């Protein structure tokens, strides 16, 4: 398998690049197969011939394996990791067309780290198409001379609107694999909130529980295969990145008609948090007057269409393969 530095979180571990063969298109999905599986599912609805494989930088037969596949799609930019740059260079030497989907971690690296901003400027010309999820990311990439367009990946689970539960329960998205992950999602604000609302039950996803071991009103879940069941149990979802692109959590939460309490976003129909007092106020509002977020649900169901996003992605692949 190709090994890279994991790019959607700042871990210093090597991980896999997942590769999708779509007819004559090679799509490299990294760092895990979670989003790859979702993309495969949507492509197969279009009767595309999709095969998920892994490969290695040390596999000298790999060039022959991908001879008839001329487009590579990175989910996460290869220009912000050393091994990613090596993989990108090798594919370009083989005259492959490259499309990169920029995620929040990549954008933050380019924005705040001089070294990765420089490597991106150096290697950006090896990329044929850059896409990302929102306007803020487009603006930040422009500062590194990367011209990107807004395109949504077909990865969203869009749920039917569902009646609110009677229980006072709130979900929180708070990854904590590294301390910096916990900090980047303002974990200390969440800890303070939980302490001030002991009568409210909290479900914290992507979380080991190491920071909440003594809290009886907290359930921590490292990984949830079925987020729909969790959303059905809660009145609202909290997601507080210091800086990010529009997260999948926001779209899925609104689709079910739940209140989304979020920071670092301009997405409509969310309750925006800029400080702890905002967070506390929004939670009090939800608890005092639980209300279905019908407008948010209608907006997401109207705009976020995986079928449309899949067609747009296939069009990009086909245009690159012909150029």
N, C-alpha and C positions, 0 to 999 in steps of 0.2 A: 504494500500500500504506500501511497505517497504520504509522507509525514510532514506536518506543518506545525507551527506554533498556533495554538488555538486562538482564533481571531475575534470571536464575539464576546469573550471575556478575557481579561488580561492575565491568563494563566501562563506559566512558563513551561507547560508540558506540551509534548508532541501529540498530535492526534491525526485522524484520518481525513483525507479528502474523499468524499463519496462521488462516484461518477455515474451519470445517467446516460445511456445511449438512447437517443430519440431519432429513429430512422438514421439519417446521416449527420446527426448532431450529437456532439459530446458535451454533456453538461456536468461540470464539476461542482458538487454541493459540499460545502464545508461549514462547520467542523463536524457535525453529527448528522445522523440520518433522519432526525425528527422532521425537519422541513422537507428533506428529500422525499420522504414517504408521502407527504401531502401533495407535493408537486407531481410525483408519479401518479397519484390517485387522480388528479385533475387531468393530466395528460392522457391517461388511459380512457377517460370518459370521451376523449376525442379520437379514440381508436388509434392512438399513437403507439408504436412498438417501443416499449420502455424496458430497459434492463438495468438493474442496479448492480454495480461492481466496485471493487476496490483494486488499487494497484500500488506500485512502489517506485520510488525514484531510482532504486537499484535494479529494477526490472528492465533489462536492456531490450526485451522483446516488446515493450509497451508501445514503442513507436509504430511497430508493425500492427499491433492490435487495434490502434486507432487510425490507421491509414485512411479509411474511408469516412472518418468523422472529423469534420473541419471547424466546428464551433464549440468553444468551451465557455461555460457559464460558472463564474465563481459567486457563491453566496457568501459575502464577506470579502473584502479586498485583499489580494495577495501582496499589495505594495506596502502593507504595514507589518509584515513579518519577513524575516530573512529567508526562511524556507519557502514562504509563499512567493517571494521574488524569484527564487531559483526555479520553482515550478512554472511561474509565468514566463520566464525567459526561455525555458526549454520548450514550452508549447509554441511560443512565438517563433523560435528558430525552426520549428517544424511547420511554420506557415499556417498556424491555426488562427481562427478568428476568436476574439476574446470579448466576452460581456461580463461586467462586474456589477453585482447588486451590493451597494454600500449599506452596511448596517450601522447601528448606533455606535458600537465600539470603534469601528474604523473611522467614522467621522470625528469622534472625540480625539483619537490618536493624531489625526491630521491637524486638527484644530489646536491641540495643546502641546504636542511633542515636536520640537524642531527637527529631530532626526527623521521621524517618519513622514513629516511634511516634505522634507528634502527628498527622501527615497520615492515618495509619490510623484513629486515633480519630475524626477529623473526617469521613472519607469511608466509614467502615465501614457506615453505615446505607444506603448505596447498593447494598450487596451483600445478596442474598437468602439465599444458602447458602455457608458456608465449610467446606471439607473439607481434610484433611491426612492424612499417612501414619501418624503414631505419637503416643503419649500425651504424650511430652516436648514435641512441637510444640504440641499442644493446650494444655498448661499454660503455655507461653511466650506463646501468643497471648491467653490469658485475661488476662494482665497488661496487655494493650493493649485490654481490653474486647471482644475478638473471640471469639465463641463458635463453635468449630469442632467438627466430628465426624470421627471416623476413617473414612475411605473410601479404599480402594486403587484407583488407576487401572489400567485393563487394558493395562499396558505391559510386562509381564514376559515374558522368554523363559525358559521352564522346560525345562531339558534333562534327558535321561535320565542316570541314574548311569552313570559310565564308569570303566573300570579306570585305575589310576594309571600314569603313565609311569615308565620306569626311570631317566630322567635327573633330575638335581637341578636343577629349573627352577621359578622362582617368578614369578608375575605381580604387578604393582603398579599400582594406579590412582593416578596423580599428575598432574593437570592443571597446565600451566605457561604458559598463554597470557599471564598477567600474573604478576609476581613475587609478588603477594599470593595468587594461586591456589596457587603452589608452597609458600608459607609456610603457608597455611591447611590444607594437607594434609601438613604437617610434612615437607617435602622434605629438610630437613637430617638428620632421623633416617634417612631412606631412603639418603641419601648415605653416612652413617656405616655403616649396615648393609652396604651393597654393598662398602665398603672392607674391612670385617672378614670378609666371606665371598667372597673372590675365586674360590673353586672352585665357586660357585653361579652359574648363569645367571639373569638377571632380564629379564623382558619388562615394560616400563613403558608403559602405555597412556595416551592423551590427553596425550602428552608429546613435545615437539620434540627432546629430546636435548641441549639447550644446556647443561644442568648435568652431563652425563655423557659428554662428547665423548671423554674419554681412558680410558673404562672398556671394556675388551674383553669383559667378561662381561655387558654391558648392550645390549639391543635396545629402542629407543624407537619407538613407533608413535603418530602424531598422531591417527589415527582408524581404528578397526577395524570393518568392516561385519559381520564374522563372529566374534563373541566366542567362540562355541562351540569353534572350532578352537584358540583360545588356551587356554581352560580345559582342553581335553584334553591340552595339552602340559605342564601344571604340577601341582605337588603342592599348592600353596596360593596364595591371593590375599591381598595386603596392601592395606588401605585405611585411611588414618589422618587423617580430618578432625578438626580441633580441635572442631568443633561441626557437627551436621548432622541431618537426618531419616534414616530408614532408606533406604539407597541401593539402586538396582537391582542394583549389583554384588554386594551381599550375597546377595540372593535368587538370582541366577543362579549364583553360585559354589556355594552350598549345594545347589542343585538337582542339580548334577552330582556331588555327594559330595566336593567339595574342602574343604580346611580354610580357613576364613575368619579371617584375623588382622585385627582391626578395632578402632578407637577410637570414642569418642562414640556408643556404641550399647549397648542392653541386649538386642539380638536374641539369641534362644537359639541354642546350638550354634556360637557363635563363640568364638575365643580373644581375650580383651579386652586391649587395650594401654592402659596409663596412663602409661608412661614407656619410655625406651629399653631398660632392663633387661627389661621385659616382652616387648618386641618381639624382642629377641635370644634370650630363653629360648624363646619360642614357635617361632621359626624353627629353633632347635637341635632341639626336640622333633620337628618335622615331618621334618627331615633324618635324624634318628636312627631314627625309627620311622614311616615314611610309612603313613598309615591312611586308608581311605575314610571319609568322614564320612556314614555311612549314616543315622544318626538325623537329621542336619540335612537330608539329601535327602528323607527321608520326611516330615519336618515341612513343608518348603516345598511338596512335591507335594500334601500334604493341604490346606494353608491357602491357597496362592496359586493361585487359579483364575480365569483371565482371563474365562472365560465368566460366572462369578458376578459378577465386578467390572463387566463390561459391562452385565449386567442391572440391577445396582444404579444404575449411572450413567444408564441409559435411564429408570429409574423416577424419578430426581431430575429429569431433563429434562421428563418428561411431567407430573409434579406441578407443576413451576414453570409450564409452558406453560398449565396449566388454571387456575392461581390468579389 
